């Protein structure tokens, strides 16, 4: 590298080395040299500074055919801790991860219909930190995902219909004060899943895609040119109020005038549809699982389910024209490849037929995973931007 102040060049070299260790895991000095293009002496000095600042550490050795084993270097996970939280109508799910992305502690608290939101969240975070062997004060970043609309300018919740205990107060300030943590971020839950799909899931390497989420309700996460699209007020991807027809053979909810999309794809509507097709189930996930277990018997239910989802896809895909559609949420993931195939058949006669439809590849709790990924992006950027000079 040439040009710039010595401090800037030092920080850029440190950032390049740390980014490689974050992306690839433990590397030898020679591998860092090869990947960065820096000299042997420069890499040795960079690793020395990073180790002194407790940002990297020696992580065993790698066998070498040409000589003695080579020292491996890895990110020092404890250099920063992130908390990811998934708030649902029934529970608060918390995880603590280190700078390397390793989950160190977890906690899950079931919640009643009405509760003291900040108090229960604080207790859940403290429990997860205890499980991780750290104090809440050690946490650098918190990201909370929930089914609501978040103002992209202020970070404040503006609509939280599914979790009413989180309305009526300034959530961001209240959580910051209760936890004693400066860096707190609130994000729509489906947006966080879209970010996780982009980083590690089915949309990795994709420039523009739509995540269609079907669970208790319906929503979408839009990634345009590699960036999450929130819209001017944070309502980007909020499909529930979209006016659509109900194209089913039985248990039609709307007449020819149509109605809100959520009215035909929320949990109650899907259970009524299953019942109309003589499929008994306790939840929509059970209904979809049973339907695909016996597709001959429940072909009518599966066709109607696909027809309803296709209505949503026709609208969002027709406007965004993405490279990919990722089908997520409990219903989408349960339907899997079979549901994707039915949807592809529905779109075959339209101009949207060339858009691939795949199932979400994110495992476990995708909202919590997305919250951790988002939180890590913030704390890593702060550390990488500051380098050892900021320690």
MARTI-626396 format. One record per residue (C-alpha): residue in three letters; y, z, x. Coordinates in nm, 3 decimals, padded with zeros to 5 digits. Layout:
<nodes>
+---------+---------+---------+---------+
: residuo :       Y :       Z :       X :
+---------+---------+---------+---------+
:     ALA :       Y :       Z :       X :
...
+---------+---------+---------+---------+
</nodes>
This chain:
<nodes>
+---------+---------+---------+---------+
: residuo :       Y :       Z :       X :
+---------+---------+---------+---------+
:     UNK :  00.000 :  00.000 :  00.000 :
:     UNK :  00.354 : -00.063 :  00.116 :
:     UNK :  00.701 :  00.032 : -00.001 :
:     UNK :  00.805 :  00.347 : -00.183 :
:     UNK :  00.854 :  00.703 : -00.060 :
:     UNK :  00.580 :  00.881 :  00.138 :
:     UNK :  00.539 :  01.132 : -00.145 :
:     UNK :  00.500 :  00.856 : -00.404 :
:     UNK :  00.245 :  00.671 : -00.192 :
:     UNK :  00.054 :  00.994 : -00.134 :
:     UNK :  00.041 :  01.064 : -00.507 :
:     UNK : -00.068 :  00.706 : -00.586 :
:     UNK : -00.350 :  00.730 : -00.332 :
:     UNK : -00.461 :  01.064 : -00.476 :
:     UNK : -00.451 :  00.921 : -00.827 :
:     UNK : -00.662 :  00.621 : -00.725 :
:     UNK : -00.927 :  00.847 : -00.571 :
:     UNK : -00.937 :  01.087 : -00.867 :
:     UNK : -00.959 :  00.806 : -01.122 :
:     UNK : -01.263 :  00.670 : -00.943 :
:     UNK : -01.431 :  01.011 : -00.937 :
:     UNK : -01.359 :  01.057 : -01.309 :
:     UNK : -01.496 :  00.711 : -01.394 :
:     UNK : -01.798 :  00.698 : -01.163 :
:     UNK : -01.886 :  01.062 : -01.096 :
:     UNK : -01.961 :  01.189 : -00.744 :
:     UNK : -01.886 :  00.937 : -00.467 :
:     UNK : -01.910 :  00.940 : -00.090 :
:     UNK : -01.604 :  00.892 :  00.127 :
:     UNK : -01.725 :  00.544 :  00.221 :
:     UNK : -01.758 :  00.451 : -00.149 :
:     UNK : -01.404 :  00.572 : -00.217 :
:     UNK : -01.286 :  00.364 :  00.080 :
:     UNK : -01.458 :  00.053 : -00.054 :
:     UNK : -01.334 :  00.094 : -00.410 :
:     UNK : -00.973 :  00.178 : -00.320 :
:     UNK : -00.930 : -00.043 : -00.015 :
:     UNK : -00.780 :  00.250 :  00.175 :
:     UNK : -00.863 :  00.318 :  00.538 :
:     UNK : -01.119 :  00.574 :  00.649 :
:     UNK : -00.846 :  00.803 :  00.781 :
:     UNK : -00.640 :  00.773 :  00.460 :
:     UNK : -00.935 :  00.857 :  00.234 :
:     UNK : -01.033 :  01.151 :  00.453 :
:     UNK : -00.678 :  01.288 :  00.425 :
:     UNK : -00.664 :  01.227 :  00.049 :
:     UNK : -00.991 :  01.413 : -00.008 :
:     UNK : -00.876 :  01.699 :  00.216 :
:     UNK : -00.554 :  01.741 :  00.017 :
:     UNK : -00.734 :  01.719 : -00.316 :
:     UNK : -00.991 :  01.977 : -00.207 :
:     UNK : -00.718 :  02.215 : -00.087 :
:     UNK : -00.546 :  02.177 : -00.426 :
:     UNK : -00.879 :  02.254 : -00.600 :
:     UNK : -00.887 :  01.914 : -00.769 :
:     UNK : -01.210 :  01.791 : -00.607 :
:     UNK : -01.505 :  01.964 : -00.444 :
:     UNK : -01.805 :  01.885 : -00.229 :
:     UNK : -02.101 :  01.800 : -00.454 :
:     UNK : -02.410 :  01.775 : -00.237 :
:     UNK : -02.509 :  01.471 : -00.036 :
:     UNK : -02.642 :  01.119 : -00.078 :
:     UNK : -02.931 :  00.989 :  00.135 :
:     UNK : -02.839 :  00.713 :  00.376 :
:     UNK : -03.076 :  00.458 :  00.532 :
:     UNK : -02.843 :  00.411 :  00.828 :
:     UNK : -02.797 :  00.774 :  00.929 :
:     UNK : -02.760 :  01.130 :  00.807 :
:     UNK : -02.693 :  01.200 :  00.436 :
:     UNK : -02.335 :  01.130 :  00.329 :
:     UNK : -02.118 :  01.400 :  00.170 :
:     UNK : -02.053 :  01.349 : -00.203 :
:     UNK : -01.721 :  01.438 : -00.362 :
:     UNK : -01.665 :  01.516 : -00.731 :
:     UNK : -01.386 :  01.616 : -00.967 :
:     UNK : -01.332 :  01.992 : -00.987 :
:     UNK : -01.395 :  02.042 : -01.357 :
:     UNK : -01.229 :  02.384 : -01.373 :
:     UNK : -00.898 :  02.233 : -01.257 :
:     UNK : -00.814 :  02.185 : -01.625 :
:     UNK : -00.969 :  02.277 : -01.960 :
:     UNK : -00.934 :  02.098 : -02.293 :
:     UNK : -01.018 :  02.212 : -02.646 :
:     UNK : -01.118 :  01.960 : -02.913 :
:     UNK : -01.126 :  02.070 : -03.278 :
:     UNK : -01.260 :  01.906 : -03.593 :
:     UNK : -01.120 :  02.053 : -03.916 :
:     UNK : -01.312 :  01.954 : -04.230 :
:     UNK : -01.304 :  02.086 : -04.587 :
:     UNK : -01.606 :  02.304 : -04.506 :
:     UNK : -01.581 :  02.408 : -04.140 :
:     UNK : -01.389 :  02.425 : -03.814 :
:     UNK : -01.584 :  02.288 : -03.517 :
:     UNK : -01.454 :  02.364 : -03.165 :
:     UNK : -01.558 :  02.257 : -02.815 :
:     UNK : -01.419 :  02.339 : -02.470 :
:     UNK : -01.453 :  02.074 : -02.198 :
:     UNK : -01.349 :  02.067 : -01.834 :
:     UNK : -01.156 :  01.798 : -01.646 :
:     UNK : -01.478 :  01.609 : -01.574 :
:     UNK : -01.554 :  01.590 : -01.947 :
:     UNK : -01.839 :  01.843 : -01.940 :
:     UNK : -01.862 :  02.054 : -02.258 :
:     UNK : -01.874 :  02.419 : -02.152 :
:     UNK : -01.858 :  02.609 : -02.480 :
:     UNK : -01.875 :  02.553 : -02.856 :
:     UNK : -01.812 :  02.734 : -03.183 :
:     UNK : -01.848 :  02.642 : -03.548 :
:     UNK : -01.701 :  02.846 : -03.834 :
:     UNK : -01.769 :  02.772 : -04.199 :
:     UNK : -01.456 :  02.803 : -04.411 :
:     UNK : -01.401 :  02.896 : -04.777 :
:     UNK : -01.193 :  02.682 : -05.010 :
:     UNK : -00.879 :  02.881 : -04.926 :
:     UNK : -00.826 :  03.068 : -04.599 :
:     UNK : -00.578 :  03.171 : -04.330 :
:     UNK : -00.591 :  02.846 : -04.134 :
:     UNK : -00.425 :  02.954 : -03.810 :
:     UNK : -00.609 :  03.287 : -03.789 :
:     UNK : -00.954 :  03.134 : -03.839 :
:     UNK : -00.880 :  02.848 : -03.599 :
:     UNK : -00.759 :  03.096 : -03.335 :
:     UNK : -01.077 :  03.302 : -03.371 :
:     UNK : -01.292 :  02.989 : -03.343 :
:     UNK : -01.110 :  02.879 : -03.026 :
:     UNK : -01.150 :  03.227 : -02.876 :
:     UNK : -01.524 :  03.222 : -02.956 :
:     UNK : -01.568 :  02.879 : -02.793 :
:     UNK : -01.373 :  02.992 : -02.485 :
:     UNK : -01.591 :  03.303 : -02.456 :
:     UNK : -01.900 :  03.082 : -02.474 :
:     UNK : -01.749 :  02.870 : -02.195 :
:     UNK : -01.681 :  03.176 : -01.982 :
:     UNK : -01.304 :  03.120 : -01.981 :
:     UNK : -00.999 :  03.276 : -02.143 :
:     UNK : -00.787 :  03.103 : -02.406 :
:     UNK : -00.497 :  03.127 : -02.160 :
:     UNK : -00.690 :  02.900 : -01.923 :
:     UNK : -00.677 :  02.608 : -02.168 :
:     UNK : -00.427 :  02.332 : -02.085 :
:     UNK : -00.457 :  02.104 : -02.389 :
:     UNK : -00.566 :  02.136 : -02.753 :
:     UNK : -00.626 :  01.842 : -02.986 :
:     UNK : -00.694 :  01.907 : -03.356 :
:     UNK : -00.844 :  01.635 : -03.574 :
:     UNK : -00.827 :  01.663 : -03.951 :
:     UNK : -00.830 :  01.445 : -04.262 :
:     UNK : -00.456 :  01.408 : -04.304 :
:     UNK : -00.152 :  01.199 : -04.221 :
:     UNK :  00.031 :  01.289 : -03.900 :
:     UNK :  00.390 :  01.182 : -03.836 :
:     UNK :  00.374 :  00.977 : -03.513 :
:     UNK :  00.725 :  01.087 : -03.414 :
:     UNK :  00.705 :  01.464 : -03.472 :
:     UNK :  00.330 :  01.525 : -03.453 :
:     UNK :  00.354 :  01.721 : -03.778 :
:     UNK :  00.110 :  01.698 : -04.068 :
:     UNK :  00.266 :  01.531 : -04.370 :
:     UNK : -00.037 :  01.510 : -04.601 :
:     UNK : -00.353 :  01.726 : -04.601 :
:     UNK : -00.503 :  01.689 : -04.946 :
:     UNK : -00.863 :  01.756 : -04.838 :
:     UNK : -00.777 :  02.077 : -04.648 :
:     UNK : -00.507 :  02.250 : -04.859 :
:     UNK : -00.511 :  02.565 : -04.643 :
:     UNK : -00.329 :  02.361 : -04.378 :
:     UNK : -00.031 :  02.270 : -04.597 :
:     UNK :  00.296 :  02.451 : -04.659 :
:     UNK :  00.382 :  02.549 : -04.299 :
:     UNK :  00.466 :  02.392 : -03.963 :
:     UNK :  00.113 :  02.358 : -03.829 :
:     UNK :  00.204 :  02.246 : -03.478 :
:     UNK :  00.440 :  02.534 : -03.401 :
:     UNK :  00.214 :  02.790 : -03.569 :
:     UNK : -00.090 :  02.689 : -03.365 :
:     UNK :  00.108 :  02.679 : -03.042 :
:     UNK :  00.241 :  03.029 : -03.105 :
:     UNK : -00.096 :  03.172 : -03.211 :
:     UNK : -00.288 :  03.031 : -02.914 :
:     UNK : -00.011 :  03.066 : -02.659 :
:     UNK : -00.075 :  02.708 : -02.545 :
:     UNK :  00.212 :  02.464 : -02.499 :
:     UNK :  00.022 :  02.137 : -02.522 :
:     UNK : -00.115 :  02.107 : -02.876 :
:     UNK : -00.165 :  01.776 : -03.054 :
:     UNK : -00.270 :  01.703 : -03.414 :
:     UNK : -00.430 :  01.369 : -03.499 :
:     UNK : -00.594 :  01.205 : -03.798 :
:     UNK : -00.971 :  01.251 : -03.774 :
:     UNK : -01.066 :  00.885 : -03.819 :
:     UNK : -00.811 :  00.783 : -03.554 :
:     UNK : -00.985 :  01.016 : -03.309 :
:     UNK : -01.322 :  00.859 : -03.386 :
:     UNK : -01.169 :  00.516 : -03.322 :
:     UNK : -01.050 :  00.636 : -02.981 :
:     UNK : -01.398 :  00.765 : -02.899 :
:     UNK : -01.550 :  00.433 : -03.006 :
:     UNK : -01.304 :  00.256 : -02.778 :
:     UNK : -01.382 :  00.482 : -02.482 :
:     UNK : -01.759 :  00.525 : -02.510 :
:     UNK : -01.891 :  00.368 : -02.827 :
:     UNK : -01.961 :  00.032 : -02.987 :
:     UNK : -01.604 : -00.096 : -02.933 :
:     UNK : -01.589 : -00.027 : -02.559 :
:     UNK : -01.433 : -00.327 : -02.387 :
:     UNK : -01.293 : -00.457 : -02.717 :
:     UNK : -00.923 : -00.536 : -02.744 :
:     UNK : -00.881 : -00.520 : -03.123 :
:     UNK : -01.118 : -00.361 : -03.374 :
:     UNK : -01.137 : -00.175 : -03.705 :
:     UNK : -01.336 :  00.140 : -03.761 :
:     UNK : -01.424 :  00.170 : -04.131 :
:     UNK : -01.513 :  00.532 : -04.207 :
:     UNK : -01.708 :  00.626 : -04.521 :
:     UNK : -01.785 :  00.993 : -04.579 :
:     UNK : -01.638 :  01.232 : -04.833 :
:     UNK : -01.365 :  00.971 : -04.863 :
:     UNK : -01.280 :  00.639 : -04.703 :
:     UNK : -01.040 :  00.552 : -04.422 :
:     UNK : -00.994 :  00.331 : -04.122 :
:     UNK : -00.888 :  00.352 : -03.760 :
:     UNK : -00.710 :  00.047 : -03.622 :
:     UNK : -00.699 : -00.035 : -03.251 :
:     UNK : -00.471 : -00.327 : -03.171 :
:     UNK : -00.454 : -00.464 : -02.816 :
:     UNK : -00.623 : -00.153 : -02.684 :
:     UNK : -00.382 :  00.089 : -02.853 :
:     UNK : -00.427 :  00.304 : -03.162 :
:     UNK : -00.211 :  00.179 : -03.449 :
:     UNK : -00.065 :  00.467 : -03.651 :
:     UNK :  00.203 :  00.277 : -03.840 :
:     UNK :  00.566 :  00.373 : -03.889 :
:     UNK :  00.489 :  00.697 : -04.075 :
:     UNK :  00.134 :  00.771 : -03.959 :
:     UNK : -00.034 :  00.609 : -04.258 :
:     UNK : -00.189 :  00.324 : -04.062 :
:     UNK : -00.553 :  00.295 : -04.169 :
:     UNK : -00.508 :  00.501 : -04.488 :
:     UNK : -00.704 :  00.272 : -04.720 :
:     UNK : -00.781 :  00.517 : -04.999 :
:     UNK : -00.492 :  00.410 : -05.223 :
:     UNK : -00.555 :  00.037 : -05.181 :
:     UNK : -00.595 : -00.118 : -05.530 :
:     UNK : -00.926 : -00.304 : -05.562 :
:     UNK : -01.174 : -00.418 : -05.830 :
:     UNK : -01.512 : -00.252 : -05.870 :
:     UNK : -01.766 : -00.533 : -05.813 :
:     UNK : -02.086 : -00.352 : -05.911 :
:     UNK : -02.362 : -00.430 : -06.159 :
:     UNK : -02.386 : -00.073 : -06.295 :
:     UNK : -02.166 :  00.238 : -06.322 :
:     UNK : -01.842 :  00.041 : -06.293 :
:     UNK : -01.545 :  00.273 : -06.241 :
:     UNK : -01.258 :  00.029 : -06.306 :
:     UNK : -01.189 : -00.250 : -06.551 :
:     UNK : -01.044 : -00.584 : -06.444 :
:     UNK : -00.717 : -00.415 : -06.347 :
:     UNK : -00.887 : -00.233 : -06.058 :
:     UNK : -00.791 :  00.101 : -05.904 :
:     UNK : -00.774 :  00.299 : -05.578 :
:     UNK : -01.043 :  00.220 : -05.323 :
:     UNK : -01.135 :  00.586 : -05.279 :
:     UNK : -01.231 :  00.598 : -05.647 :
:     UNK : -01.528 :  00.366 : -05.583 :
:     UNK : -01.627 :  00.486 : -05.235 :
:     UNK : -01.584 :  00.863 : -05.233 :
:     UNK : -01.885 :  01.095 : -05.250 :
:     UNK : -01.876 :  01.143 : -05.629 :
:     UNK : -01.851 :  00.770 : -05.700 :
:     UNK : -02.144 :  00.689 : -05.470 :
:     UNK : -02.362 :  00.959 : -05.625 :
:     UNK : -02.284 :  00.824 : -05.973 :
:     UNK : -02.376 :  00.477 : -05.853 :
:     UNK : -02.707 :  00.607 : -05.718 :
:     UNK : -02.782 :  00.780 : -06.048 :
:     UNK : -02.706 :  00.461 : -06.240 :
:     UNK : -02.974 :  00.289 : -06.031 :
:     UNK : -03.221 :  00.573 : -06.100 :
:     UNK : -03.197 :  00.704 : -05.744 :
:     UNK : -03.187 :  01.084 : -05.734 :
:     UNK : -02.995 :  01.235 : -05.439 :
:     UNK : -02.788 :  01.543 : -05.357 :
:     UNK : -02.543 :  01.362 : -05.127 :
:     UNK : -02.437 :  01.001 : -05.061 :
:     UNK : -02.613 :  01.018 : -04.724 :
:     UNK : -02.937 :  01.114 : -04.899 :
:     UNK : -02.888 :  00.826 : -05.143 :
:     UNK : -02.834 :  00.570 : -04.865 :
:     UNK : -03.126 :  00.702 : -04.663 :
:     UNK : -03.357 :  00.687 : -04.966 :
:     UNK : -03.232 :  00.341 : -05.057 :
:     UNK : -03.309 :  00.192 : -04.718 :
:     UNK : -03.643 :  00.374 : -04.702 :
:     UNK : -03.750 :  00.175 : -05.010 :
:     UNK : -03.524 : -00.132 : -05.024 :
:     UNK : -03.745 : -00.317 : -05.267 :
:     UNK : -03.720 : -00.045 : -05.529 :
:     UNK : -03.350 :  00.029 : -05.472 :
:     UNK : -03.222 : -00.322 : -05.397 :
:     UNK : -02.973 : -00.298 : -05.683 :
:     UNK : -02.816 :  00.021 : -05.545 :
:     UNK : -02.794 : -00.121 : -05.193 :
:     UNK : -02.641 : -00.447 : -05.319 :
:     UNK : -02.378 : -00.260 : -05.520 :
:     UNK : -02.302 : -00.027 : -05.228 :
:     UNK : -02.252 : -00.326 : -04.998 :
:     UNK : -02.035 : -00.500 : -05.259 :
:     UNK : -01.801 : -00.200 : -05.277 :
:     UNK : -01.771 : -00.169 : -04.899 :
:     UNK : -01.716 : -00.545 : -04.871 :
:     UNK : -01.409 : -00.510 : -05.095 :
:     UNK : -01.256 : -00.278 : -04.836 :
:     UNK : -01.355 : -00.505 : -04.547 :
:     UNK : -01.215 : -00.818 : -04.709 :
:     UNK : -00.873 : -00.654 : -04.733 :
:     UNK : -00.850 : -00.492 : -04.390 :
:     UNK : -01.026 : -00.767 : -04.192 :
:     UNK : -00.830 : -01.037 : -04.370 :
:     UNK : -00.503 : -00.876 : -04.260 :
:     UNK : -00.588 : -00.749 : -03.910 :
:     UNK : -00.831 : -01.026 : -03.797 :
:     UNK : -01.012 : -00.797 : -03.550 :
:     UNK : -01.271 : -00.890 : -03.291 :
:     UNK : -01.510 : -00.631 : -03.434 :
:     UNK : -01.571 : -00.402 : -03.730 :
:     UNK : -01.739 : -00.069 : -03.655 :
:     UNK : -01.901 :  00.097 : -03.955 :
:     UNK : -01.878 :  00.474 : -03.918 :
:     UNK : -01.882 :  00.800 : -04.109 :
:     UNK : -02.195 :  00.966 : -04.251 :
:     UNK : -02.259 :  00.685 : -04.500 :
:     UNK : -02.189 :  00.404 : -04.256 :
:     UNK : -02.406 :  00.547 : -03.980 :
:     UNK : -02.692 :  00.626 : -04.218 :
:     UNK : -02.686 :  00.271 : -04.352 :
:     UNK : -02.705 :  00.143 : -03.994 :
:     UNK : -02.808 : -00.211 : -03.911 :
:     UNK : -02.944 : -00.268 : -04.261 :
:     UNK : -02.606 : -00.202 : -04.421 :
:     UNK : -02.430 : -00.413 : -04.158 :
:     UNK : -02.661 : -00.701 : -04.243 :
:     UNK : -02.591 : -00.670 : -04.616 :
:     UNK : -02.217 : -00.670 : -04.546 :
:     UNK : -02.249 : -00.974 : -04.321 :
:     UNK : -02.424 : -01.155 : -04.606 :
:     UNK : -02.139 : -01.059 : -04.844 :
:     UNK : -01.881 : -01.208 : -04.606 :
:     UNK : -02.086 : -01.518 : -04.525 :
:     UNK : -01.903 : -01.732 : -04.778 :
:     UNK : -01.553 : -01.625 : -04.671 :
:     UNK : -01.322 : -01.700 : -04.381 :
:     UNK : -01.408 : -01.353 : -04.246 :
:     UNK : -01.770 : -01.443 : -04.172 :
:     UNK : -01.719 : -01.466 : -03.796 :
:     UNK : -01.617 : -01.101 : -03.755 :
:     UNK : -01.918 : -00.904 : -03.622 :
:     UNK : -02.005 : -00.580 : -03.803 :
:     UNK : -02.184 : -00.306 : -03.607 :
:     UNK : -02.270 :  00.058 : -03.656 :
:     UNK : -02.087 :  00.337 : -03.476 :
:     UNK : -02.253 :  00.432 : -03.147 :
:     UNK : -02.087 :  00.774 : -03.112 :
:     UNK : -02.340 :  01.056 : -03.133 :
:     UNK : -02.296 :  01.417 : -03.246 :
:     UNK : -01.961 :  01.513 : -03.398 :
:     UNK : -01.747 :  01.201 : -03.344 :
:     UNK : -01.419 :  01.365 : -03.449 :
:     UNK : -01.462 :  01.652 : -03.205 :
:     UNK : -01.572 :  01.411 : -02.932 :
:     UNK : -01.265 :  01.198 : -02.997 :
:     UNK : -01.042 :  01.506 : -02.986 :
:     UNK : -01.184 :  01.599 : -02.645 :
:     UNK : -01.143 :  01.242 : -02.518 :
:     UNK : -00.782 :  01.231 : -02.640 :
:     UNK : -00.709 :  01.572 : -02.489 :
:     UNK : -00.861 :  01.473 : -02.157 :
:     UNK : -00.644 :  01.161 : -02.147 :
:     UNK : -00.332 :  01.380 : -02.170 :
:     UNK : -00.430 :  01.646 : -01.919 :
:     UNK : -00.571 :  01.394 : -01.672 :
:     UNK : -00.252 :  01.192 : -01.688 :
:     UNK : -00.043 :  01.502 : -01.616 :
:     UNK : -00.258 :  01.595 : -01.320 :
:     UNK : -00.289 :  01.242 : -01.184 :
:     UNK :  00.085 :  01.182 : -01.216 :
:     UNK :  00.169 :  01.503 : -01.031 :
:     UNK : -00.104 :  01.487 : -00.765 :
:     UNK : -00.128 :  01.767 : -00.510 :
:     UNK :  00.252 :  01.783 : -00.493 :
:     UNK :  00.253 :  01.927 : -00.844 :
:     UNK : -00.008 :  02.198 : -00.778 :
+---------+---------+---------+---------+
</nodes>
